[in-house]
């Protein structure tokens, strides 16, 4: 059988854990401006339609 011993890998992760791979915070920081603009525009459009009724 080729490759890593899966039991050894599992035990290593159990003992030492894994390195963090943060992605949520950087993604949030990178997209919060454009998302806020999209929400503001959507709310403004919705409110405009409600006033027309």
C-alpha positions in Angstrom: 0.0 0.0 0.0 1.4 3.4 -1.0 0.9 6.8 0.8 0.6 7.8 4.4 -0.4 5.6 7.2 -3.9 7.0 7.9 -3.8 5.8 11.5 -0.6 7.6 12.1 -2.0 10.8 10.6 -5.1 10.5 12.7 -3.1 10.0 15.9 -0.9 13.0 15.0 -3.9 15.2 14.5 -5.4 13.9 17.7 -2.3 14.8 19.6 -1.1 18.0 17.9 -4.2 19.3 16.1 -3.9 21.1 12.8 -2.7 24.5 11.8 -5.4 27.1 11.5 -6.4 28.2 8.0 -8.4 31.4 8.6 -10.6 32.4 5.7 -13.7 33.8 7.2 -12.3 37.0 8.7 -10.2 38.0 5.6 -13.1 37.2 3.3 -15.5 39.2 5.5 -13.1 42.2 5.6 -12.6 42.0 1.8 -16.4 41.9 1.0 -18.1 43.9 3.7 -18.0 47.1 1.7 -19.5 45.8 -1.5 -22.1 43.7 0.4 -23.2 46.8 2.4 -23.6 48.7 -0.9 -25.7 45.9 -2.4 -27.9 45.7 0.7 -28.4 49.5 0.8 -29.3 49.6 -2.9 -31.7 46.7 -2.5 -33.4 48.2 0.5 -33.7 51.6 -1.3 -35.3 49.8 -4.3 -37.7 47.9 -2.1 -38.7 51.1 -0.2 -39.2 52.9 -3.5 -41.6 50.2 -4.7 -43.5 50.3 -1.4 -44.0 54.0 -1.7 -45.4 53.6 -5.2 -48.1 51.2 -4.0 
